[in-house]
Amino acid sequence: ESWNAPYQWYHTNLSKKSEFISKINWENFLQMYIRISTPEVFGSVKGMITENHSFNPSTPYALSHSAIDQHLKLYASQTNFPFIISRYSNFYGPGQQLYRIIPKALYIAVSGGKLTLDGGGVSERSFIFKEDIASSINAIILNGKAGETYHFTDTNCISIKHLIKKISSICNIDFENFTTKGKERLGKDHRYLMSSEKVNNLLNWYPKISLDDGIQKTLAWVKEIKHFIQPELL
């Protein structure tokens, strides 16, 4: 959690990234810097978030990302630095680190363990599968414009508790026996849901993998690699 060592996030996401950006040697084959940001820069928002929504970060992690986003725009205003900012729903899919909620829940489910739901799982998120992330980056490369920001998301929002109930059902286990309620994380945003209208209209991008299908694909991967994993890696 970023509150444990805020300086690490400021060093990585602001100091070192700004240094990297300023030292890029632009050769002929380099045309655009595509930055992958996060909706956490907006904090918890009740309505739909567009690309023009104001920043309101609630954690050092979110603040570090909002700062480098602002730095990019400021830097470009003085140097014509070619950049695009993209933001995404929560990533998931085969190959993802096992501390992330979907692969973590699936691994614990098939291992017979018990999952702790921070704050009871009341926070709400939308999710985007790895193949849809890849197609979005391709859409940016083909049709994105310098200086623009794009939001890529599945516009269906689901509580973490409901997500874990869905995973419990898919894995054919009892939700109540599978989960326990834990303390909420400091600064945890309750909800953010981005609008994908801009990328739908301008980049002709839409997500193709449903949450149910994506969970099934991720479950198949978790079963394949389950015997390689040690509990301390979670």
Backbone bond lengths (Angstrom), bond angles and torsions (degrees), N, CA, C in turn:
res aa  C-N    CA-C-N  psi(-1)  N-CA   C-N-CA  omega(-1)  CA-C   N-CA-C  phi
1 E - - - 1.460 - - 1.525 109.62 -
2 S 1.310 116.90 138.80 1.464 120.09 -171.95 1.526 113.45 -68.95
3 W 1.346 118.25 -20.28 1.462 119.42 177.35 1.529 111.27 -69.68
4 N 1.330 117.83 -18.90 1.464 120.64 -179.64 1.523 112.00 -70.93
5 A 1.331 117.02 -31.66 1.474 121.17 -179.87 1.528 108.80 -152.85
6 P 1.340 118.11 72.35 1.473 120.94 -175.98 1.515 113.69 -55.21
7 Y 1.326 116.97 -36.88 1.464 121.01 -176.08 1.528 112.05 -61.18
8 Q 1.337 117.39 -29.36 1.456 119.57 179.33 1.530 110.70 -64.44
9 W 1.321 116.08 -39.78 1.467 120.28 -179.08 1.524 110.85 -72.39
10 Y 1.321 117.69 -38.80 1.460 120.23 177.13 1.530 110.31 -65.22
11 H 1.326 116.38 -38.42 1.455 120.58 179.87 1.536 110.60 -66.24
12 T 1.334 116.20 -45.93 1.465 120.87 -176.29 1.524 112.34 -74.12
13 N 1.335 116.69 -51.63 1.467 120.39 -170.26 1.514 114.82 -86.70
14 L 1.309 117.98 -20.47 1.464 119.72 179.84 1.527 111.55 -113.26
15 S 1.313 117.49 -60.49 1.462 120.80 -174.95 1.527 112.07 -61.85
16 K 1.341 117.01 -55.84 1.460 119.69 -174.78 1.530 112.07 -72.55
17 K 1.324 118.18 -34.78 1.471 118.90 178.73 1.520 111.54 -70.04
18 S 1.327 116.92 -38.55 1.469 118.53 177.35 1.526 110.00 -65.91
19 E 1.332 116.88 -36.54 1.464 120.54 176.64 1.525 110.56 -64.59
20 F 1.313 115.71 -44.78 1.470 120.67 178.93 1.526 111.52 -59.65
21 I 1.337 115.55 -46.88 1.469 120.16 -178.43 1.527 111.15 -60.46
22 S 1.333 116.08 -40.78 1.464 119.43 -176.63 1.527 112.54 -72.84
23 K 1.342 117.14 -18.18 1.463 120.26 -175.93 1.527 113.84 -107.39
24 I 1.332 117.21 3.45 1.466 118.90 177.43 1.522 109.36 -63.08
25 N 1.306 115.47 129.14 1.462 120.63 177.18 1.524 108.02 -94.06
26 W 1.318 116.31 103.47 1.463 120.12 -172.37 1.525 111.00 -76.93
27 E 1.331 115.59 102.20 1.455 121.91 173.89 1.531 108.62 -85.36
28 N 1.321 115.85 175.72 1.462 120.05 -175.46 1.527 112.97 -61.92
29 F 1.353 116.78 -29.64 1.462 119.29 -176.42 1.528 112.46 -84.47
30 L 1.318 118.48 -6.40 1.463 121.46 178.70 1.528 109.35 -96.34
31 Q 1.330 116.29 118.54 1.456 120.65 -174.23 1.527 114.41 -116.89
32 M 1.326 117.27 -28.00 1.458 119.21 -172.27 1.518 110.46 -153.74
33 Y 1.346 116.25 140.92 1.465 122.28 171.57 1.527 107.13 -99.92
34 I 1.324 116.81 113.78 1.464 121.79 179.87 1.520 108.54 -101.16
35 R 1.307 116.00 113.26 1.463 121.17 -179.10 1.521 110.12 -99.45
36 I 1.327 116.62 129.26 1.459 121.93 174.76 1.519 107.85 -97.15
37 S 1.317 115.54 109.44 1.453 122.50 -178.26 1.530 109.31 -100.40
38 T 1.313 117.67 -156.18 1.470 122.23 -175.41 1.521 110.79 -146.85
39 P 1.333 118.12 146.45 1.469 120.22 174.52 1.523 113.16 -68.81
40 E 1.335 117.63 -8.37 1.462 119.90 178.45 1.519 112.29 -65.36
41 V 1.339 117.54 -15.68 1.470 119.85 176.96 1.527 110.82 -63.20
42 F 1.338 117.88 -21.20 1.462 121.92 -176.85 1.523 113.29 -90.29
43 G 1.315 117.34 -11.28 1.449 119.41 -174.83 1.518 110.84 71.77
44 S 1.314 116.98 -162.65 1.458 121.63 -179.59 1.529 110.02 -83.03
45 V 1.332 116.57 123.93 1.458 121.91 -175.52 1.525 109.20 -129.30
46 K 1.312 116.91 133.83 1.465 120.89 -178.19 1.520 112.63 -77.12
47 G 1.333 116.63 -40.18 1.454 119.73 -176.25 1.517 113.16 -92.00
48 M 1.333 115.48 -163.13 1.457 121.84 179.02 1.522 109.66 -83.27
49 I 1.328 116.65 136.78 1.458 122.00 -176.58 1.524 109.60 -99.49
50 T 1.321 116.69 121.89 1.460 120.92 173.87 1.519 109.76 -96.73
51 E 1.321 115.44 175.00 1.457 120.46 -179.69 1.527 112.68 -65.07
52 N 1.330 118.22 -17.56 1.465 121.98 -177.72 1.523 113.71 -97.57
53 H 1.316 116.97 5.70 1.467 120.53 -177.48 1.530 110.60 -66.75
54 S 1.331 116.91 146.09 1.459 122.34 -178.98 1.525 111.54 -72.92
55 F 1.323 116.48 146.44 1.452 122.10 177.27 1.530 110.70 -75.07
56 N 1.331 115.52 143.64 1.461 121.24 175.65 1.531 109.29 -154.46
57 P 1.337 117.80 62.53 1.469 121.10 -173.64 1.525 112.50 -65.35
58 S 1.337 115.98 147.35 1.465 120.41 -177.35 1.526 113.10 -121.25
59 T 1.338 117.49 2.22 1.465 121.52 176.80 1.529 108.59 -137.81
60 P 1.341 117.77 159.14 1.470 120.15 174.41 1.528 112.30 -57.13
61 Y 1.325 116.78 -37.78 1.464 120.64 176.84 1.529 110.75 -57.82
62 A 1.329 116.41 -50.19 1.458 120.87 -179.27 1.526 111.54 -65.25
63 L 1.327 116.26 -38.79 1.460 120.24 179.19 1.526 111.03 -64.22
64 S 1.323 117.09 -40.51 1.461 120.21 179.35 1.525 111.23 -62.75
65 H 1.322 116.89 -37.43 1.464 120.43 178.76 1.532 111.59 -72.24
66 S 1.312 116.93 -40.74 1.463 118.93 178.53 1.524 110.65 -64.85
67 A 1.339 116.55 -34.50 1.459 120.58 -179.47 1.529 111.61 -67.53
68 I 1.334 117.63 -43.39 1.464 119.02 -179.42 1.523 110.84 -72.05
69 D 1.332 117.82 -31.30 1.470 120.42 173.65 1.531 109.99 -61.06
70 Q 1.318 116.58 -45.81 1.463 121.09 179.26 1.535 110.85 -66.55
71 H 1.327 116.16 -38.40 1.465 119.94 178.92 1.528 110.73 -61.62
72 L 1.327 116.73 -42.04 1.460 120.47 179.25 1.526 111.41 -57.35
73 K 1.324 115.70 -46.24 1.464 120.00 -179.22 1.525 110.91 -65.17
74 L 1.328 116.25 -41.88 1.463 120.45 178.73 1.526 110.83 -65.07
75 Y 1.314 116.62 -45.37 1.464 121.88 -179.88 1.530 111.00 -60.94
76 A 1.342 115.82 -43.08 1.465 120.41 -179.76 1.520 111.77 -65.96
77 S 1.340 117.15 -32.97 1.465 120.10 -179.62 1.526 111.79 -65.45
78 Q 1.331 116.93 -23.50 1.460 121.10 -179.07 1.526 113.49 -101.63
79 T 1.333 117.18 -20.87 1.473 120.37 -172.25 1.518 114.48 -126.16
80 N 1.362 117.45 -5.17 1.471 121.59 -173.95 1.530 112.08 62.11
81 F 1.302 116.36 28.39 1.470 121.71 177.58 1.529 109.89 -59.86
82 P 1.341 118.45 124.64 1.472 121.18 -175.95 1.530 111.72 -82.99
83 F 1.314 116.62 111.34 1.462 119.88 -178.32 1.518 111.13 -139.42
84 I 1.321 114.70 158.09 1.466 123.25 170.75 1.525 106.58 -136.07
85 I 1.332 117.13 137.56 1.464 122.06 175.54 1.526 108.83 -106.32
86 S 1.326 116.63 130.64 1.466 121.44 174.64 1.521 109.29 -122.16
87 R 1.320 115.72 143.23 1.467 120.93 176.10 1.526 109.17 -128.40
88 Y 1.326 115.55 151.37 1.454 120.62 -170.62 1.527 112.67 -134.85
89 S 1.325 114.23 155.85 1.457 120.10 164.06 1.521 108.16 -61.88
90 N 1.322 116.62 178.47 1.461 120.25 178.43 1.528 111.04 -63.37
91 F 1.338 115.97 123.64 1.467 121.23 177.18 1.528 109.96 -66.00
92 Y 1.344 116.25 149.66 1.461 120.12 166.51 1.524 109.02 -163.20
93 G 1.331 115.27 165.60 1.449 120.97 177.47 1.517 111.79 143.23
94 P 1.329 117.23 172.06 1.467 121.38 177.88 1.521 111.67 -54.69
95 G 1.337 115.82 137.87 1.451 121.36 179.94 1.515 114.42 93.95
96 Q 1.337 117.36 -8.27 1.461 119.54 -177.85 1.532 111.13 -74.18
97 Q 1.353 115.04 152.18 1.462 119.56 177.78 1.526 110.18 -57.54
98 L 1.310 116.13 141.98 1.460 120.54 -172.39 1.523 114.56 -79.20
99 Y 1.330 118.18 1.20 1.461 117.61 172.73 1.540 110.82 -85.55
100 R 1.337 117.25 -10.23 1.462 120.78 177.31 1.525 110.15 -74.33
101 I 1.324 116.47 149.02 1.454 121.33 -164.38 1.532 114.09 -60.75
102 I 1.327 119.37 -42.71 1.469 118.71 -175.34 1.524 111.91 -72.28
103 P 1.341 120.91 -53.84 1.467 118.08 177.70 1.529 112.96 -64.27
104 K 1.327 117.19 -32.86 1.461 120.31 178.21 1.523 110.57 -63.77
105 A 1.332 116.66 -48.02 1.465 120.70 -179.69 1.526 110.63 -62.93
106 L 1.326 117.18 -40.48 1.465 120.37 -179.87 1.527 111.05 -66.76
107 Y 1.325 116.58 -40.98 1.462 119.51 179.55 1.527 110.50 -64.09
108 I 1.318 116.71 -45.95 1.467 120.04 -179.75 1.524 110.39 -64.74
109 A 1.338 116.19 -37.03 1.467 120.50 -179.75 1.530 111.31 -62.93
110 V 1.318 117.42 -46.25 1.471 119.86 -177.72 1.526 111.90 -79.23
111 S 1.343 116.71 -10.79 1.460 121.01 179.46 1.521 112.58 -98.25
112 G 1.340 116.19 -4.94 1.455 119.72 179.23 1.507 114.29 78.29
113 G 1.327 116.99 22.01 1.455 120.51 -179.47 1.519 113.16 -92.89
114 K 1.331 115.96 -167.38 1.457 121.77 -178.35 1.531 108.32 -127.21
115 L 1.317 116.56 131.10 1.463 123.26 -176.52 1.523 110.64 -98.42
116 T 1.325 117.05 131.42 1.460 121.37 175.04 1.518 109.82 -90.31
117 L 1.328 116.55 125.28 1.460 122.56 178.04 1.523 108.66 -96.48
118 D 1.325 117.18 109.19 1.459 120.85 178.03 1.528 110.11 -60.13
119 G 1.346 115.81 125.21 1.456 119.74 179.84 1.509 114.15 64.25
120 G 1.322 117.12 15.56 1.465 120.76 -179.23 1.513 113.40 80.87
121 G 1.334 117.53 3.76 1.466 120.11 177.03 1.508 114.73 77.95
122 V 1.338 117.86 26.33 1.475 119.82 -176.69 1.532 112.76 -80.69
123 S 1.343 117.80 -18.22 1.461 119.09 179.87 1.529 109.90 -65.97
124 E 1.342 115.51 151.76 1.459 121.51 -174.80 1.527 110.47 -117.16
125 R 1.335 115.41 139.46 1.451 121.44 -179.03 1.537 109.69 -142.52
126 S 1.319 114.65 160.26 1.451 120.20 165.89 1.524 106.95 -111.85
127 F 1.328 117.33 158.58 1.461 121.39 -173.54 1.525 110.75 -129.93
128 I 1.339 115.22 150.92 1.453 121.08 -179.22 1.528 109.12 -135.82
129 F 1.332 115.62 128.14 1.461 122.15 -175.66 1.524 111.06 -77.20
130 K 1.327 116.72 153.89 1.462 122.54 -173.13 1.530 113.13 -57.25
131 E 1.332 118.14 -37.00 1.466 120.29 -179.56 1.528 111.14 -67.78
132 D 1.323 116.99 -33.94 1.462 120.43 177.05 1.532 110.97 -71.95
133 I 1.327 117.18 -30.82 1.467 120.06 174.16 1.527 109.48 -64.21
134 A 1.336 115.68 -45.85 1.463 120.12 -179.82 1.530 111.16 -61.01
135 S 1.328 117.23 -42.49 1.467 119.72 -179.36 1.527 111.04 -68.07
136 S 1.333 117.35 -30.01 1.466 120.06 179.16 1.528 110.87 -69.01
137 I 1.332 116.25 -40.32 1.459 119.70 178.36 1.524 110.05 -64.88
138 N 1.324 116.27 -38.95 1.458 119.92 175.94 1.533 110.99 -62.07
139 A 1.344 117.10 -39.52 1.465 121.09 178.13 1.520 111.14 -64.25
140 I 1.340 116.85 -38.05 1.464 120.74 177.36 1.529 110.25 -64.09
141 I 1.324 116.00 -45.87 1.464 120.49 -178.30 1.529 110.58 -61.14
142 L 1.327 116.61 -41.17 1.459 120.61 -175.81 1.529 113.02 -77.33
143 N 1.328 116.80 -40.21 1.464 119.26 -169.50 1.527 115.68 -130.62
144 G 1.332 118.20 -2.32 1.462 120.18 -179.06 1.519 112.17 -69.72
145 K 1.327 115.92 152.62 1.458 122.04 -179.37 1.527 110.34 -115.50
146 A 1.327 115.79 139.40 1.464 121.56 -178.76 1.520 110.54 -57.39
147 G 1.342 115.36 139.10 1.452 121.59 178.39 1.518 114.37 86.69
148 E 1.329 117.56 -5.93 1.460 121.19 -177.86 1.533 111.50 -91.20
149 T 1.328 115.17 157.63 1.457 122.93 173.21 1.521 108.42 -118.79
150 Y 1.331 117.09 138.98 1.465 121.90 -177.44 1.527 110.12 -131.49
151 H 1.327 115.71 137.87 1.460 122.06 176.62 1.523 109.85 -107.83
152 F 1.323 115.70 128.07 1.462 121.96 179.22 1.520 108.68 -118.22
153 T 1.315 115.68 124.98 1.455 118.49 -173.71 1.517 111.26 -163.91
154 D 1.312 114.97 156.30 1.456 121.70 161.79 1.520 105.09 -87.66
155 T 1.309 118.19 127.54 1.468 120.69 -172.85 1.537 112.97 -81.10
156 N 1.322 117.30 6.18 1.461 120.16 173.47 1.528 109.13 -86.95
157 C 1.325 116.02 124.77 1.460 121.85 -179.04 1.531 108.55 -105.58
158 I 1.335 116.55 138.67 1.462 120.61 -176.51 1.524 108.54 -139.13
159 S 1.336 116.53 141.07 1.458 118.99 175.63 1.528 109.04 -71.97
160 I 1.324 116.78 153.46 1.460 120.32 178.50 1.530 110.06 -62.33
161 K 1.325 116.25 -35.88 1.464 119.62 177.34 1.521 111.14 -61.99
162 H 1.334 116.94 -44.89 1.464 121.05 178.69 1.527 110.40 -65.48
163 L 1.338 116.78 -38.60 1.462 120.87 176.72 1.524 110.79 -58.68
164 I 1.329 116.77 -45.40 1.462 120.25 -178.16 1.530 110.79 -70.31
165 K 1.320 117.01 -31.99 1.473 119.22 173.44 1.523 110.24 -63.40
166 K 1.332 115.95 -39.46 1.469 120.35 177.65 1.534 109.96 -63.52
167 I 1.315 116.93 -44.38 1.461 121.03 178.68 1.525 110.80 -64.40
168 S 1.327 116.65 -39.86 1.471 120.56 177.42 1.517 110.78 -59.36
169 S 1.331 115.84 -42.88 1.463 120.68 179.99 1.526 111.13 -65.42
170 I 1.334 116.54 -44.74 1.462 121.27 179.76 1.526 110.91 -61.81
171 C 1.336 116.26 -37.75 1.475 121.47 -179.07 1.524 112.70 -88.11
172 N 1.332 116.22 -0.31 1.462 122.72 177.35 1.528 112.35 58.45
173 I 1.362 114.97 47.73 1.456 120.41 175.70 1.526 109.37 -127.79
174 D 1.318 116.65 162.27 1.457 121.62 -178.44 1.529 110.54 -82.52
175 F 1.323 116.82 125.15 1.469 121.90 -177.09 1.524 111.78 -58.57
176 E 1.325 118.16 -44.84 1.463 121.70 -175.93 1.530 111.65 -63.79
177 N 1.317 116.98 -38.91 1.463 120.17 179.04 1.525 112.22 -77.00
178 F 1.317 115.93 -21.83 1.459 122.03 -175.89 1.532 112.59 -83.41
179 T 1.329 117.33 -26.07 1.466 120.52 -170.55 1.528 113.14 -121.47
180 T 1.329 113.74 157.66 1.457 121.59 170.73 1.522 107.95 -139.80
181 K 1.309 117.64 149.80 1.458 121.84 -177.50 1.519 111.00 -85.91
182 G 1.336 115.79 132.75 1.454 121.27 178.33 1.514 111.82 -118.89
183 K 1.315 116.53 176.01 1.462 122.48 179.42 1.519 110.35 -72.26
184 E 1.325 116.00 143.31 1.464 119.94 177.84 1.514 110.54 -69.45
185 R 1.327 116.47 145.65 1.462 121.59 178.28 1.525 110.60 -73.34
186 L 1.315 116.55 146.69 1.455 122.35 -178.86 1.525 110.39 -63.70
187 G 1.346 115.68 127.24 1.454 120.80 177.76 1.515 114.22 76.46
188 K 1.316 118.49 11.38 1.470 121.77 -177.49 1.526 110.32 -63.78
189 D 1.335 116.97 126.35 1.461 121.45 177.37 1.524 109.97 -75.64
190 H 1.331 116.07 135.97 1.461 119.30 -178.50 1.522 111.48 -72.97
191 R 1.337 116.34 -42.11 1.464 117.33 -173.70 1.521 110.97 -157.48
192 Y 1.314 116.35 137.74 1.454 121.41 162.79 1.526 108.76 -148.13
193 L 1.315 114.61 130.46 1.463 122.39 -179.57 1.524 108.20 -133.53
194 M 1.314 116.09 116.28 1.453 120.60 -176.89 1.526 111.57 -88.67
195 S 1.319 114.80 152.56 1.461 121.42 173.10 1.522 109.49 -86.17
196 S 1.324 116.97 137.47 1.463 121.47 176.39 1.523 111.98 -105.43
197 E 1.343 116.86 12.70 1.460 120.92 -174.97 1.534 111.74 -59.23
198 K 1.321 117.22 -40.23 1.464 120.37 -177.17 1.530 111.34 -63.17
199 V 1.337 117.14 -46.71 1.463 118.95 -178.74 1.522 111.36 -73.74
200 N 1.340 117.28 -29.00 1.460 119.37 174.69 1.529 110.51 -60.97
201 N 1.344 115.19 -45.51 1.466 120.63 -174.51 1.525 113.38 -80.02
202 L 1.334 116.82 -40.69 1.470 119.60 -172.20 1.530 113.79 -95.83
203 L 1.326 117.38 -30.61 1.462 120.37 -177.73 1.520 112.70 -111.45
204 N 1.324 116.47 -1.94 1.473 122.34 -178.85 1.530 111.03 53.38
205 W 1.336 115.24 42.23 1.457 120.50 -179.25 1.515 110.85 -107.82
206 Y 1.339 115.31 133.42 1.466 122.61 174.47 1.525 108.08 -140.91
207 P 1.338 117.96 144.22 1.465 119.29 175.81 1.524 110.39 -69.18
208 K 1.322 116.31 143.84 1.462 120.97 -177.19 1.522 113.19 -111.27
209 I 1.333 117.21 -21.53 1.468 120.49 -175.70 1.526 109.45 -100.74
210 S 1.329 116.96 119.09 1.460 120.80 177.92 1.519 109.97 -71.54
211 L 1.322 116.39 161.73 1.458 120.85 179.97 1.527 110.60 -61.77
212 D 1.322 117.85 -42.27 1.460 120.85 179.91 1.529 111.28 -61.27
213 D 1.341 116.21 -46.07 1.465 119.78 179.77 1.527 110.79 -65.68
214 G 1.338 116.86 -39.99 1.452 120.63 -179.99 1.515 112.17 -64.57
215 I 1.322 116.76 -39.62 1.470 120.65 177.30 1.523 110.31 -63.50
216 Q 1.327 116.82 -41.91 1.459 120.07 178.52 1.527 111.66 -62.05
217 K 1.331 117.12 -42.00 1.468 120.93 178.19 1.534 110.65 -64.43
218 T 1.320 115.85 -40.28 1.455 119.86 179.83 1.524 111.12 -69.86
219 L 1.327 116.99 -37.27 1.459 121.29 177.34 1.525 110.90 -61.75
220 A 1.322 117.17 -41.71 1.471 120.45 179.13 1.525 110.48 -60.60
221 W 1.329 116.06 -40.45 1.472 120.36 178.19 1.527 111.29 -67.03
222 V 1.337 117.34 -43.99 1.463 121.19 179.60 1.529 110.41 -58.84
223 K 1.321 117.65 -40.52 1.461 120.71 179.48 1.528 110.91 -65.34
224 E 1.344 116.46 -35.00 1.464 120.35 179.99 1.525 112.27 -68.21
225 I 1.322 116.58 -37.64 1.468 119.53 -173.64 1.526 113.02 -102.28
226 K 1.324 117.27 1.93 1.460 121.70 -173.05 1.535 112.83 -54.45
227 H 1.323 118.26 -40.08 1.457 120.01 -175.61 1.519 113.27 -74.60
228 F 1.346 117.39 -10.56 1.470 120.72 176.24 1.526 112.66 -85.62
229 I 1.324 117.38 -16.77 1.456 122.10 -167.77 1.519 111.60 -91.72
230 Q 1.310 116.20 136.98 1.459 122.27 173.02 1.521 108.87 -106.33
231 P 1.328 118.59 142.52 1.486 121.39 -174.18 1.519 113.87 -54.39
232 E 1.345 118.66 -32.03 1.459 119.91 -177.03 1.520 112.41 -69.99
233 L 1.331 117.97 -10.77 1.461 120.95 178.45 1.522 111.55 -79.31
234 L 1.327 117.57 -13.28 1.460 120.65 -178.20 1.515 111.01 -78.07
